[in-house]
Amino acid sequence: MIKRRYYTMISAKAKTQAIEVTQQASLPFIPITSATSVKMRQSGRLATRTSARSAGFSRLASATQAARIQRQAPAAPALFSTSPSALQPSRPVHPAYAAAGYIGRMSSMPATSGHSRACCNIPPVVAQGYVAKGSYEQLGGSKTYVTGSDEATLGIVSIFDIFGFVDQTVQGADILSAGVQGDRYKVFMPDWFNGSPCPTEWYPPDTPEKQQSLGAWFGANDPNAVAAKLPTFVASLQAAYPSITKWGLIGYCWGGKVTELVTSTSSNPFAVAAGVHPAMINPDGAKSISVPYLLLASGEDPATDVAAFKDGLSVPHHVETFADQVHGWMAARADLSDPRVREEYARGYQTVLEFFGRHM
């Protein structure tokens, strides 16, 4: 049975702003010039969505923001009637909701294929307008996004989340390639889905058909299979770029699970690794990781698993939770029109670069 939480939307209109991106230390940050804007309005039990593109930044009235705001409101589920026919709140709306114009409804489903509930329910916010700095090459049998200096001697393999080559993740690869404190990296992001990432229209998975499709997609894209291919893939990269002497690995969500798996094997080719809002966190897996490891969790990732994972690491490590961010804030679900998300997106990449700089 699909479980639902019901809200209604009021005043979803938010003003457009032209916001200058703040650079932290020497971290280069390339602003998105526009973003998908979602406006929902009540119409009986139905909500309609329209998308608008603006010349500057627009604050999104999206399910991603709703999830973030909901997390800030204490005892949020108790604020609303759970009856499908009751769209009005059963008690006064918490200020955290009212400030954002939400007293609306949002569907949800249980966790799927070992992924967290947040991972399975938050729609990705696909930014528009970012101009990628790199190019695509065929490497190791896969279409691969390649970015960074040809003179780099350090390489990073990036494993994207289930949504593939989205602007936010591509921008993240470009940020990593620029490095900090004189470090320069060549970054490689292969397409493990062979042109068939998880369709964004399956989110939110609010119908049995979407849930079935999503479950089948996860079943066909096993992180274990990709982890087993990574040593051979890195060998092909090494042959194509012989100047690179060390390799790092970063994985987002689904890719975070791949990161955990490959760094636990004797054939691991990476000198350092980072799991960013990783899916399917396995505290027992941490015990086998053999290289310095960074884990950046969102406020929606299971805190007990994150803590247990940290306790299981015997290698140099840094584990941090970005408590006010949604699962996916450094990849496909990053709402870069929101100043706070943009700030933590940048800080997350700064943290990765500093950790890699210490251990590569």
C-alpha positions as CSV (number, residue, x, y, z in Angstrom):
1,M,0.0,0.0,0.0
2,I,1.2,3.5,-0.8
3,K,1.5,5.7,2.2
4,R,0.7,9.3,1.7
5,R,1.2,12.5,3.5
6,Y,-1.1,15.4,2.6
7,Y,-0.3,19.0,2.3
8,T,-1.8,22.0,0.5
9,M,0.1,24.8,-1.2
10,I,-0.5,28.5,-0.6
11,S,1.5,31.3,-2.1
12,A,4.1,29.3,-3.9
13,K,5.3,32.4,-5.8
14,A,8.9,33.4,-4.8
15,K,10.8,36.4,-6.0
16,T,13.6,36.0,-8.5
17,Q,17.0,37.1,-7.4
18,A,20.3,37.6,-9.1
19,I,22.7,36.1,-6.5
20,E,26.4,36.3,-6.7
21,V,28.1,33.1,-5.7
22,T,30.4,33.3,-2.8
23,Q,33.7,31.6,-3.2
24,Q,35.1,29.7,-0.2
25,A,38.9,29.8,0.0
26,S,40.2,29.1,-3.5
27,L,37.3,26.9,-4.5
28,P,36.1,27.9,-7.9
29,F,32.3,27.8,-8.2
30,I,30.5,28.3,-11.5
31,P,26.9,29.6,-10.9
32,I,23.9,28.1,-12.7
33,T,22.4,30.8,-14.8
34,S,18.8,29.5,-14.5
35,A,16.9,26.7,-12.9
36,T,13.8,24.8,-13.3
37,S,11.0,26.6,-11.4
38,V,8.0,24.7,-10.1
39,K,4.8,26.3,-9.2
40,M,1.9,24.3,-7.7
41,R,-1.6,25.4,-7.0
42,Q,-4.5,23.8,-5.4
43,S,-7.3,22.5,-7.5
44,G,-9.5,20.1,-5.6
45,R,-7.4,17.1,-5.0
46,L,-5.1,17.8,-7.9
47,A,-2.0,19.8,-8.1
48,T,-0.7,21.1,-11.4
49,R,2.9,21.9,-12.2
50,T,4.3,24.4,-14.5
51,S,7.9,25.1,-15.3
52,A,9.4,28.5,-16.0
53,R,12.9,29.5,-17.0
54,S,14.3,32.8,-15.7
55,A,17.4,34.8,-16.5
56,G,18.6,34.8,-12.9
57,F,18.1,32.5,-9.9
58,S,14.5,31.4,-8.9
59,R,13.7,30.0,-5.6
60,L,12.0,26.7,-6.1
61,A,8.6,25.7,-4.6
62,S,9.5,22.1,-5.1
63,A,9.1,18.8,-3.3
64,T,12.8,19.0,-2.6
65,Q,12.3,22.2,-0.6
66,A,9.2,20.8,1.0
67,A,11.2,17.8,2.3
68,R,13.9,20.1,3.7
69,I,11.3,22.4,5.4
70,Q,9.4,19.5,6.7
71,R,12.5,18.1,8.4
72,Q,12.9,21.5,10.2
73,A,9.4,21.4,11.7
74,P,9.2,19.3,14.8
75,A,6.6,16.5,14.8
76,A,5.5,17.5,11.3
77,P,3.3,14.4,10.6
78,A,1.2,15.3,13.6
79,L,0.4,18.7,12.2
80,F,-1.8,17.3,9.5
81,S,-4.9,15.2,9.0
82,T,-4.0,11.9,7.4
83,S,-7.3,11.5,5.6
84,P,-6.9,11.6,1.8
85,S,-10.0,13.8,1.6
86,A,-8.8,16.4,4.1
87,L,-6.5,18.9,2.5
88,Q,-6.6,21.4,5.2
89,P,-4.5,21.1,8.3
90,S,-6.1,19.6,11.4
91,R,-4.2,22.0,13.6
92,P,-2.4,25.4,13.0
93,V,0.5,25.1,10.6
94,H,4.0,25.1,12.0
95,P,5.8,28.4,11.2
96,A,8.5,26.6,9.2
97,Y,5.8,25.5,6.8
98,A,3.9,28.7,6.7
99,A,7.1,30.7,5.9
100,A,7.6,28.7,2.8
101,G,3.9,28.7,1.8
102,Y,3.3,25.0,2.4
103,I,0.3,23.4,3.9
104,G,0.0,21.1,0.9
105,R,0.3,17.4,0.1
106,M,3.1,15.2,-1.1
107,S,3.1,11.5,-1.9
108,S,5.7,9.1,-0.5
109,M,6.6,5.4,-0.8
110,P,8.7,3.1,1.4
111,A,12.4,2.6,0.7
112,T,13.2,0.5,-2.4
113,S,16.0,-2.0,-3.0
114,G,17.9,-1.0,0.1
115,H,17.8,2.8,-0.7
116,S,16.6,5.2,2.0
117,R,13.1,6.6,2.1
118,A,14.5,10.0,1.1
119,C,16.3,8.6,-1.9
120,C,13.1,6.9,-3.1
121,N,10.8,9.9,-2.8
122,I,12.5,13.2,-3.4
123,P,12.3,14.4,-7.1
124,P,15.5,15.6,-8.7
125,V,15.8,19.3,-9.4
126,V,17.5,19.5,-12.8
127,A,19.4,22.8,-13.2
128,Q,19.5,24.4,-16.6
129,G,22.0,26.6,-18.2
130,Y,25.3,25.3,-16.9
131,V,28.0,25.1,-19.5
132,A,30.2,22.1,-18.9
133,K,34.0,22.7,-19.0
134,G,35.0,19.2,-20.1
135,S,34.1,16.8,-23.0
136,Y,33.0,13.3,-23.6
137,E,35.3,10.5,-24.6
138,Q,35.0,6.8,-25.1
139,L,37.2,5.2,-22.4
140,G,37.2,1.6,-21.2
141,G,34.1,0.9,-23.3
142,S,32.0,3.6,-21.7
143,K,31.0,7.1,-22.7
144,T,33.0,9.2,-20.1
145,Y,32.8,12.9,-19.1
146,V,36.4,14.1,-18.9
147,T,37.4,17.4,-17.3
148,G,40.6,19.0,-16.0
149,S,44.1,19.9,-16.9
150,D,46.0,17.7,-19.3
151,E,49.0,18.2,-17.1
152,A,47.3,16.7,-14.0
153,T,49.1,13.9,-12.3
154,L,46.2,13.0,-10.0
155,G,43.0,11.4,-11.3
156,I,39.5,11.2,-9.8
157,V,36.8,8.7,-10.9
158,S,33.3,10.1,-10.2
159,I,30.4,7.7,-9.9
160,F,27.2,9.6,-10.4
161,D,23.8,8.9,-8.8
162,I,20.9,7.1,-10.6
163,F,20.0,10.2,-12.7
164,G,23.3,10.2,-14.7
165,F,24.9,13.2,-16.3
166,V,22.8,16.0,-14.7
167,D,24.1,19.6,-14.6
168,Q,24.7,19.6,-10.9
169,T,26.9,16.5,-10.9
170,V,28.8,17.6,-14.1
171,Q,29.4,21.0,-12.4
172,G,30.7,19.1,-9.4
173,A,33.2,17.2,-11.6
174,D,34.4,20.6,-13.0
175,I,34.8,21.9,-9.4
176,L,36.9,18.9,-8.4
177,S,39.1,19.2,-11.4
178,A,40.1,22.7,-10.5
179,G,41.3,21.6,-7.0
180,V,42.5,23.8,-4.2
181,Q,45.9,24.8,-2.9
182,G,47.6,24.1,-6.2
183,D,46.3,20.6,-6.7
184,R,44.9,19.8,-10.1
185,Y,42.9,16.7,-11.0
186,K,41.8,15.0,-14.1
187,V,38.2,13.8,-13.4
188,F,36.5,11.0,-15.2
189,M,32.8,10.3,-15.0
190,P,31.8,7.1,-16.9
191,D,28.3,6.2,-18.0
192,W,27.6,2.9,-16.2
193,F,24.0,3.0,-17.3
194,N,24.8,3.0,-21.1
195,G,22.5,5.9,-21.8
196,S,19.6,4.7,-19.7
197,P,19.7,6.4,-16.3
198,C,16.7,6.3,-14.0
199,P,14.0,8.5,-15.7
200,T,13.2,11.6,-13.6
201,E,9.5,11.2,-14.4
202,W,9.4,8.2,-12.2
203,Y,9.8,10.6,-9.2
204,P,7.9,10.9,-7.1
205,P,7.0,7.2,-7.4
206,D,3.3,7.8,-6.6
207,T,1.7,5.1,-8.7
208,P,2.2,1.3,-8.6
209,E,3.5,1.5,-12.2
210,K,6.2,3.9,-11.2
211,Q,7.2,1.9,-8.2
212,Q,7.4,-1.3,-10.2
213,S,9.5,0.4,-12.9
214,L,11.8,1.9,-10.2
215,G,12.3,-1.4,-8.5
216,A,13.1,-3.1,-11.8
217,W,15.6,-0.4,-12.7
218,F,17.4,-0.8,-9.4
219,G,17.4,-4.6,-9.9
220,A,19.1,-4.2,-13.3
221,N,21.8,-1.8,-12.0
222,D,23.6,-3.6,-9.3
223,P,26.3,-1.6,-7.5
224,N,28.3,-4.8,-7.0
225,A,28.6,-5.3,-10.8
226,V,30.0,-1.8,-11.2
227,A,32.4,-2.2,-8.3
228,A,33.8,-5.3,-9.9
229,K,34.4,-3.5,-13.2
230,L,36.2,-0.5,-11.7
231,P,39.7,-2.0,-11.4
232,T,39.7,-2.8,-15.1
233,F,38.2,0.6,-16.0
234,V,41.0,2.4,-14.0
235,A,43.6,0.3,-15.9
236,S,42.1,1.6,-19.2
237,L,42.3,5.2,-17.9
238,Q,45.9,4.7,-16.8
239,A,46.8,3.5,-20.3
240,A,45.1,6.5,-21.9
241,Y,46.5,9.0,-19.4
242,P,49.9,7.6,-18.2
243,S,50.9,10.8,-16.5
244,I,48.4,10.2,-13.7
245,T,50.1,8.5,-10.8
246,K,47.3,8.2,-8.2
247,W,43.6,7.8,-8.3
248,G,40.8,8.9,-6.0
249,L,37.1,7.9,-6.1
250,I,33.9,9.8,-5.3
251,G,30.4,8.3,-5.5
252,Y,27.0,9.9,-5.0
253,C,24.0,8.0,-3.6
254,W,24.0,4.8,-5.7
255,G,27.6,5.6,-6.6
256,G,28.4,5.9,-2.9
257,K,27.5,2.3,-2.5
258,V,29.8,1.4,-5.4
259,T,32.5,3.4,-3.6
260,E,32.1,1.5,-0.3
261,L,32.2,-1.9,-2.2
262,V,35.3,-1.3,-4.3
263,T,37.4,0.1,-1.5
264,S,36.6,-3.0,0.5
265,T,38.3,-5.3,-2.0
266,S,41.9,-6.4,-2.4
267,S,41.8,-5.2,-6.1
268,N,40.9,-1.6,-5.1
269,P,42.9,0.8,-7.3
270,F,42.1,3.9,-5.4
271,A,44.3,5.8,-2.9
272,V,41.4,7.7,-1.3
273,A,37.6,7.7,-1.6
274,A,34.5,9.7,-0.7
275,G,30.9,8.6,-0.4
276,V,28.5,11.5,-0.7
277,H,25.0,11.0,0.6
278,P,25.6,7.3,0.0
279,A,22.8,4.8,-0.5
280,M,22.5,1.5,1.4
281,I,25.1,2.4,4.1
282,N,26.4,-0.8,5.5
283,P,28.3,-0.3,8.8
284,D,29.9,-3.8,8.4
285,G,31.3,-2.7,5.1
286,A,33.3,0.0,6.7
287,K,35.5,-2.5,8.5
288,S,37.0,-3.7,5.2
289,I,37.8,-0.3,3.7
290,S,41.5,0.0,3.3
291,V,42.1,3.6,2.2
292,P,41.4,7.0,3.7
293,Y,37.6,7.5,3.5
294,L,35.3,10.5,3.6
295,L,31.6,10.2,4.1
296,L,29.3,13.2,3.8
297,A,25.7,12.5,4.8
298,S,22.5,14.5,4.5
299,G,20.1,15.1,7.3
300,E,17.8,12.5,5.7
301,D,20.3,9.7,5.7
302,P,20.0,7.2,8.6
303,A,21.9,8.7,11.4
304,T,22.4,5.4,13.3
305,D,23.9,3.8,10.2
306,V,26.2,6.8,9.6
307,A,27.4,6.7,13.2
308,A,28.0,2.9,13.1
309,F,29.8,3.3,9.7
310,K,32.1,5.9,11.2
311,D,32.8,3.6,14.2
312,G,33.7,0.7,11.9
313,L,36.4,2.7,9.9
314,S,39.9,1.9,10.9
315,V,41.5,4.1,8.3
316,P,42.0,7.9,8.3
317,H,38.5,9.3,7.9
318,H,36.2,12.2,8.1
319,V,32.4,11.7,8.6
320,E,30.1,14.7,8.6
321,T,26.4,15.2,8.4
322,F,25.0,18.3,6.6
323,A,21.9,18.3,8.8
324,D,19.8,20.8,6.9
325,Q,20.4,19.3,3.4
326,V,18.3,16.8,1.5
327,H,19.6,13.5,0.3
328,G,21.3,14.3,-3.0
329,W,22.2,18.0,-2.3
330,M,25.6,17.6,-4.0
331,A,24.2,15.9,-7.1
332,A,20.9,15.6,-9.0
333,R,18.7,16.9,-6.2
334,A,20.7,20.1,-5.6
335,D,18.4,23.1,-5.8
336,L,21.1,25.6,-6.7
337,S,18.7,28.5,-6.8
338,D,18.4,28.2,-3.0
339,P,21.3,30.2,-1.4
340,R,21.6,27.8,1.5
341,V,21.8,24.7,-0.7
342,R,24.3,26.5,-2.9
343,E,26.4,27.3,0.1
344,E,26.4,23.7,1.4
345,Y,26.9,22.3,-2.1
346,A,30.1,24.4,-2.3
347,R,31.2,23.5,1.2
348,G,30.7,19.9,0.4
349,Y,33.0,20.0,-2.6
350,Q,35.5,22.1,-0.6
351,T,35.5,19.3,2.1
352,V,36.1,16.6,-0.6
353,L,39.0,18.5,-2.1
354,E,40.7,19.2,1.3
355,F,40.4,15.6,2.2
356,F,41.8,14.4,-1.1
357,G,44.5,17.0,-0.8
358,R,45.7,15.5,2.5
359,H,45.6,11.9,1.3
360,M,46.6,11.8,-2.4
